[in-house]
Amino acid sequence: MVKIDKIYTRGGDKGETSLTDGTRAKKYNQRIEAYGTVDESNATIGLARMHTQGSEDDMLSRIQNDLFDLGADVSMPTGSKFEDSALRVTQEQVDRLEHEIDQMNENISPLNSFVLPGGSKASAYLHLSRTIVRRAERLLVAAAEEVEISPITIKYLNRLSDHLFIMSRKTNDDGKGDVLWTPGENRK
């Protein structure tokens, strides 16, 4: 269990932060950018949860915990002397997302156009979360070109964006309340 006694440490006052193994890194480091954006997506999922209930809220609660696992995974360099005790995202977490996507998608009709963010409040926040997860995924892929990053973390974020998209449709009355893109609508 994590215990936090003091909120400020002054350790980041000069533009650096500590990774989980104690290694110092610049705050603009790709790894830091990636897990910072994961944290941002987690915050917007918290906003979405203010407008969900039941199974959707349960799924989002699990996802928020997964995102903390993912942040811990990304912040622990591979090959560290603490590697054996590192918290790592697992394939089972990705599999659970896929299973939930399939379940939610069962009663949603196929799309004939792209979906614009909107409809219900929950759907709009889920779309916001989805776009931030996509940004986190791009940043993590970029970080993986510089340092070793677990490929499961990238897979998890990729699947999570799909999950949030399907959930946004589910919370829009199984897609009936989706706002669809009309190509060229305003070109007249």
N, C-alpha and C positions, 0 to 999 in steps of 0.2 A: 504494500500500500504506500502511496505517496504521502509524505507529510510536508506541508509548507508552513513554516513558522513566520517567515518574514517575506513580504511581497517584493521589496526592492533590495537589490544587492549592490548596485552601482557598478557591477561587472560589465555592463554594456554601454557605459557612458562614453567610451572611446570608439564606438562603432563596431564592436565585436560581441559575439555571444558564444556560449559554450554548447558543444554538442553533448550528447548523453555520456560519452566516455571522457569528457573533460577537455577534449580538443577545442581550441579556440578557432572561430571562423568569422570572417567579415559578415556583417548583417545583410549585405547584398549578395552573398554567396548563393549560387543556384540552389543548393540543397536547402538553405534557410528560406529562400524565396518560395520554394516548392511547399515545404511543410507549413510555412506561414499562410500560404494560400489555401491549404487544406484546412487550417484553423478558421480562415475566413468563410469557407464553404460550410463548416460546422456551425458557425454563428447564424448563417442564413437558414440552415435547416432548423435551428432553434426558432427562428421567426415563423417558418412554415408550420412547425408543431403547434403554434398558438391557434392554428386554424384546422387542425386535424384531430381525429379521435379514432378509437378502436384500433383495428389492425394496422392502418396507415401510421398512426402515432407510435405503435409498438415497433414497427419496422424502422421508423426514423430514430427512435430511441436507440435501437441496436446499432444503427448506422453511425450515430454520433459517437458511440463508444468505439466502434471500429475505426473511425477517423482519428481518435486519440491513439489507438494502437498503431495506425499507419504513420502518424507523426512521430511516434517513438521509434518505429522501424527506420524511418528515413533519417532521424537524427542520430542513429547509432551507426558509425562507420563499420563496414564489413572489415574483418581482419583485426578488429580491436581486441585488446586483451579481455574485454567484457563480452565478447561475442556469444559465449555459451549462455549467458543470462539475458541476452537481448530479447526484447519483445518483438516478434515478427508477425506480419500479416500472413494468413494461411490460405491455401487453396479452398479450404472449407468455407471461409468467409466469402470468397468469390462465388462458390457454388450456391451458397444460400441466396445471394443476390440474384443469380440466374433463376433459381427456383421461384423466388418471389416475383420476378419479372414475368415469368410464364403464368403464374397464378393470376396476377393482376390483369394481364393482357387477354385472358380467356373471353371476357365479355365486352371487349372494346372493339368496335368495328375498325376495319383497315382505313388508312388515310388516303385521301385523294389530293391532298395539298399539304404544304408545310403548316405547322401550327405556330401561331404567334403567341408569345407569352401573354397570358391573361385568363379571362374567365373568372373563376373563383379566386378568392384571396390566397387560399392554399396553393392553387395551381400557379399563380403568379410568383409566389415565393419559391416554389419548387423549381420553376424555370430559372429563376435567379440563381438558386443553388446549383443547378445543372451547369449553367454557364461558368460559374466559378470553379466547379469541379473540373470542367474541361480545361480551364486555364491552369489549374494545379497539375493536371496530367501533362500539359505541354511543358510546364516548367520542370516537372520530374523527368520527362524524357530528355530535356536539355541537360539536366544535372547528371543523368546516367551516361552522357557522353564524356563527362569530366571525371566522375567517381563511380565506384560500383554501387548500384542501387538494386535492391531486390526486384526482379521483374514482376513478382506477384503484386507489388504496390501499384505498379503502372496498370496491370490488368484489373486490379480492384477499382481504381479510379475510372477506367474506361467503362467497366460494367456499371459502376455507380451512376454515371451520367445517364446511361440507358434506363436504369431503375428510376431515377428522378423524373425522366421524361414520361415513362409509362405511368408513374404515380400521379404526375400532373394531369394526365388525361383521365385517370381513374377519379381524381377529386373534382374533375369537371364533368360529373354525371356520366362516367364511363365514356368520355369523349363527346357526348352530345352537346356539352357546353364549350367545346374548344372554339377558339377564335382562329379561323383559317386564313391563310395568306391568299389574296387574290392578285395574281401577277398583273402588273401594269394598271392596277385599279385607278391610280391617280395621274395617268399620263394624258388624259383627255384635254 
